[in-house]
Amino acid sequence: MVLLAGNSHPGLAKDVANHLGIELGACNVSHNSNRETLVDIRESVRGKDVYLLQTAAENVNDVVMELLIMAYACKTSNCKNIIGVLPCLPYSQQTKMKRRGNISLKLIAEMCVKAGFSHIITVDLHSKESLGFFSCRMDNLRTSPFFLKYIVESIPNYLNTVIVAKNPPIARRATSLADRLGVCIAVLHGECKEDERNDDDGRASPPPNEEQDFVDQNRIYTVGSSLPPMHPKEKPPMYVVGDVAGKVAILIDDIIDDVKPLSSAAKVLKENGAVKVYVMATHGVLSNDAPLQVEQDSDIDEVIVTNTIPLDNQKLITKKIQTVDISILIAEAIRRIHNKESMAHLFRHVTGED
């Protein structure tokens, strides 16, 4: 096997290589003056299984192009198989059609397969249904056991915690975690009211009148009674469903980028009597001024994320960020795939809610 890594997360690549007991493959990925990606693989990959590790860190578009060009370079060098190790899958949040937009992850999936990937390993997909976008084999690893271990070992008196879902769709995941810990759950409902938003961008067709005629050449079509109106959703101000008074609240999410919603949620939890508020998520993007907001402008006491994304710069701004190392999970998945062993061991007692 050969393990190659792009520029997105060299630290994680070295940790995975150490767990596997191999050297990281010699590969140089650079950019020329107009940001074109240049790949130089400095060892033979002919007839070998090549594992390419890349994650959705900063400059995601550069990350994607590095990944595709590295895969294509290995493919044209007659390697045996190309397995993508993508702990945080690029564009994984763009899985739903919005008006006249597109489902960008579907395009990324097709490009990965076209570049030569026969298998992809990822961690805690934002939407599990997006596995269907890929026509190659996929393994979606779970980080729940690592978070359970962290809660038991690092949060004092963890039996006095309450697992909080930041919105109703995440309640099932929060329930699964709470059941394993033997604690209660709470759910946040509503939204933080800010400036009034106007979603009318002028593209919608006007509704027909009660007696509106449409002329098409020589034919006239008459529309009868108007269509029933669809009333917009009006969410109430954010409130807590459940008891958090005197307890340590653990907010559950999968990806953290903009921390304003989580800060609003933490404020509501503190107002309802929570002693401390932890935020726990798999992928900590925390772009722009998110670390500064966590440090200065939020009631969040600690942010717990895995090392699927490098956070060295963010940790220089705030000491509230704690990382859980999951490199051994990725290394074990690679070892089992390479040795043609069953992956079922990595999914013991894992349910669809985890």
N, C-alpha and C positions, 0 to 999 in steps of 0.2 A: 504494500500500500504506500501511497504518497499523500501526505497532508500538506496542502498549499493554503496560503492565506493572503488576502488582499490587505489594503491599508486601513480597513474599518476598525479592526479590533485585534491588534497583534498580541496583546496581553492574554486574551482568552485563547488564542491559537497556541501560544506557548504552554499554557496550563493544560490544554487538551493533549498536546504532544507529550508532555511529561507524564500524564496519567497513562498514556498508551505505551510509554517507554520507547518512543521513536524520536528522530530529529525532524524538525520542521523543514519541509522541502524548500529548496533554493529557488526563489522566484522574485523577480523585481518588477513591481508595478509602479509606473511613473506617469507623468503628464507633461506634454510638451507645452510650448508657449501659448497655443490656442486651446488648451485643455483637452486635447485628444489623448486618449488613454493608450499607453504603450506597455506591453507585457513581454517579459523576457524570462522564460522558464529555463533554469540553468542546470537541469538534470534530466535524465531520460525518463519518460513516462510511458514508453511503448509497452503495451501488453499489461499495464498495471491498473489497479483500481485507484482513481484519483479522488480525493476528498477536498473540496474547495470550501473554506470557511470564510464567510462574509456576513455582515449584519447591517441592519439599517441604522447606522450612526449618522453623524452630521454629513451634509452634502450627499443626500440619498441618491441623487441621479448619477453622481460619480461612482457611488458604490455599485449601482446596478450595471453600469457600463464596464466597470472592472470585472464584475462577476461574469458577465456574458462573454467578454473578450478572453478572459482566462479559460473559461470552459471551451470556447471555440479553438483556442490554441492547443489545448489538450486533445480535443477531438481530432484536429488535423495532424496531431503527432501520433495517432494510432494508439491511444490508450484503450484499455479494456472497458472500463466503466467510469462515468463521471457522477459523483454523488455530491450534491450541494448541501452544505451544512449552514443553514440560515437561521440562527437562533431567533432573531427578530426579522421576520419576513418583510422586505420592502413593499410598500403600498398595501399592506395587509388590512388597513382600515377602509380602503376604497373598494368596498364590495357591494355597494347598493347604487342603483341608478337614481340620480337626482335631476329631475326635469330633463333638460337636453344635454346632460353630461354623459358620462360613460363609466363602465366598471373597469377601472384601471388595472386591478389585480389580474383580471382575465388576460389582458395584454402582456403583463409581466410573466404570467404562467406560460403563455404560448412562446414568448421569446426564450424562456429558460429551456423549454423542450427543444426548440429549434437550435439553440446553441449547443445542445448535446447532453443535457442532464437526463439520466435514466432514473434517478432517485433523489429525493429531497428530504432532509431532516430539518424540522423547525420546532419551535417551542411555544406552546400556548397561543395558538392562532386566535386573532381577535374574533373571527367568525369561523366556526368549525365547518360550516357549509362550504366555505371557499376551497376546501380540499377537492371539491368536484371540478374546480377550474383547471386543475393540472391533469394532463393525460399520462404523466409518469407516476411512479410509486411515491407515496408520501408517508412520513411518520411524524405525527404531531405529539411531541413529548410533553409531559406535565410536570409542573414545578410544585404542586400541592404538598408533597412530602417534605420538601425543603422548608416551606413556609410553616408547616406544622412543627417541624423540629425547632425552627427559630422561635416560634411563640412559646413552646414549652421550655426552652433553655434560656431565652434572653428576656422574656417579659415577666417581671416579678408577679407572683400570685396570678398566674394566667387564668385560673378558674373564675376570677372576678372580671373577666373580659366579656365584651359583647361584640359579636361580628356584625358589622353594619354594611348593608348594601347601599351604594350611593344612589341607586334608582331601582325600581321594581324588576327590570329585566335581569339584574345581577343577583336577585334574591335567591335563586336556586343554587348558585355557586356559594353564596354566603351560608346557606343552610347546610350544604355538604360539609363545609369547613367547620361550622359550629357543631354539627353532629359528631364529627370525629374528635372534637375537643370536649364535648359535653357541656357546652355553654349555650346561651340564648342568642337570638339574632334581633336586629332592628332594621327597618327599611326607611330610607329617606324618600319622601314624595314631594312633588312640586318643583319649583325652580326659583332661583334667586332673581327677583324682579330688578331689571336694570332699565336702560333706555328702551323706549318702545321701538319695536322692529317693524319695518314695512316690507313684507315679502312680495308685494305687487310690483313686479319689474316691467309691467306694460306688455308682456308677451301673451298674456291670456286673452282669448277671444271674448268679446262681450257676450253676455247671456242673451238668448233670443227673446224678443217680445212675445206677448201672448198671441198676436196675429202678425207674424213676420214672414214675408214672402222672400224666397231666394230664387232669382232668375238665372237659369242656365240655358243660354241660347234661346230656344223657342219654348222651353218647358218651365212651368212654375211649380215650385214645391212649397206647400203651406205647412208651417209648424203650428200645432195646436197649443195646448196649455204649456206653460213654462216648466222647466225641470225643477224638482224640489231642491231647495238650497242645502249646501253642506256647511254647517256651522264650524268655524275654526275651534281648535282646542284651546281652552283657557285653563292653564295649570295654576293651581293655587300657590301662594308663597310656600317656600320649603318648610316642611315640618317632619317630625320623627314619629314613626309608627313603631312603638316598642319602648321599653324602659332602659334608659342609659344612665340614670341618676346614680352617682357614686361608683360607677364602673369605668374600666378602661375600654374605650371604643377603638375598634380596628376596622377602618374603612377598606373595603375590597374593591380592586379594579384590575384591569389587565394591562392597560397602557396609560402612563402618566405623561402628559405633555403640558398643556395649559393647566395651571394649578388653581385658577380662579374658582372653578366649580367646587373643587375639593376644599379650598379655603373657606368658601361659603358654607359647605357642609360641616366642616370642623367648627365653625363659629356657632352653627345651630346646635351641634352636639354639646359644646361647652355650655351654651345657654340652657340646655336641658339637664345639666348636672353631670356631664361626663368629666371624670378626673383628668384623663389624658386622651389624646387622639393620635393614633398611629394610622398611617396610610400604607397599605401593602399592595404592591402590583408587580407583575412579571417584568415589564419593560419600562424602564425609566428614561424617556426621551428628554424631558426637562429642558427644552430649548429656550432660546432667547433669555429673558430675565426671570424665568421660572425659579431657579435656585435662590435668587435674591428675594423673591416674593415669599418663598418658604421660610427664609431666615428672618425677614423683617415684618412682613405684612400678613401673617397667617397664624391661626391657633393650632397648627399642626405641630406636634411634639417630635415626631420622627417619621421619616419616609423610608420604607424598606422595599428594596427592589433587587432583582437578580443582576448578575453581571453579563446579561445578554447584550448590553450596550455599554460602552466605556463611559465612565462618569468622573474621570480624574479632574477635569476642569470644574465641574459642578461642585465637587467636594471641597475645592479651594474656596468656594464662596460660602458654603454652609456646612456645618458639622452635623446637621440633622439627617443626612443621607447615610443609610447603612445598606451594604450590599451582601447578598447571599450568593455564595459561589456554587454554580451548577455545572462547572466544567466536567466534573466526574460523570454526570448524567450524559452529556454529549459524548464523552470518550467511551462510555460503556455502550452507547447506541452504535457508535462507529465500530467498536470491537465485535459486537454481535452481528452486524451486517457483514463485516469482512469475513468472519468465520462461519457465516451462513447458519447462525444460531437463531432461535426464536426470540422475538422481541416482546413476548408476552410477559416476561419477568419485569419489564419496565412499566407495565400497565396493571400490576396486581392491585385489585380493589379500587381501581380507577373507574369512575362512572362518567356518564356524559355531562354531569353537572360540574365536574372538577376542571 
